[in-house]
């Protein structure tokens, strides 16, 4: 309180030359009280910068959501939220794997071209010298808090950079303990934090990472009633699918078993959607006037496309992700944007909305103009998704997948599930896109920030958690 009265006294001395001898004593006292109240009010002025809630949902395909045209009723709440948000129809992830994708979201950079991560065994770790969204917001006075759901989004992989508090899972030490948090746990923790948070005069950045659509698809038992009419009644033909991408394992499934997996996957989406509705009803609704909400996914899931079940690949069922941006306000601007965008655009968009200048070069591009304008433009944007040796290159509705020993080229406007490879029919397009990618590589030095830190440790418990999520098989 000393600072308030000291400031008040200084302002009084500065603003008035009136003395007690020159003025009625009562009037003078009233004037002094009014000026003190004015200064105290200005000292207590609330920080009105918007709060930010970023929700990432693991393994969530855009085309399995109702706002993206899916017929099965998987996401009624997200459909409602989309009607008061700007929905981006053409957003791609920078990688089909969780640590790489989340690292790109948090930095605005490409995962491998820009040297974001360091590898130790089956784990990828975000380098500590990378500047993250959380770090920038925390330096600007934001309270930063994260709640995540698995080892791939935990503090042990470096995802805690910039967060004052990070509520992730702990490495499994107890036999039988789940290696993942289910949606209602994430929601419960978020509701508790929003209800009881400290430093209420400060704006906050809250990141929530839900896991449930990730394999194995095991929604709570009461969700078995959903889509029961779609349960396959016949086993069908036997086929072989890639499942454990890290080991390139194959295993057999009949058509009926694959359809059952898809139904179970959709039940997981419905369960997550319901948990999000609870989050908003119990805690977030009261914040919406002054809170920016972003909902997206780290990547999707193949579900049989190109004979793949899960992810860790570069096809559209894996890279095409939802992106919803709800601006602050009771009735914010809503609309649909068809422009090609990327998850690395989230970083500069948030900073642009907050009028925070970029101090380091990044790859992402602010989406603020698209949030406040009508119509589509800039369809000629070049986009990239990548693994260490493989890349997906996007330009004007065309997609080239560059692998070590082969190329694939698709017209996504006519062939969204990439069934017709045009690589031999369009050599000029192929050459042009490879040149674009080469340019990215040539200027990558502008985005590297060297790291000499020791290689992060991988413990047996971390491997155990990765096995429990299906990434490693015995």
Beta strands, then each sheet from edge to edge (+ up, - down):
strand 1: 51-57
strand 2: 86-88
strand 3: 91-92
strand 4: 117-120
strand 5: 123-126
strand 6: 143-147
strand 7: 165-167
strand 8: 204-210
strand 9: 238-242
strand 10: 250-254
strand 11: 291-297
strand 12: 320-321
strand 13: 323-326
strand 14: 335-337
strand 15: 341-342
strand 16: 383-386
strand 17: 391-395
strand 18: 398-402
strand 19: 407-411
sheet 1: 7+ 6+ 8+ 1+ 11+ 13- 2+ 14+
sheet 2: 12+ 3- 15-
sheet 3: 4+ 5-
sheet 4: 9+ 10-
sheet 5: 16+ 17- 18+ 19-
end
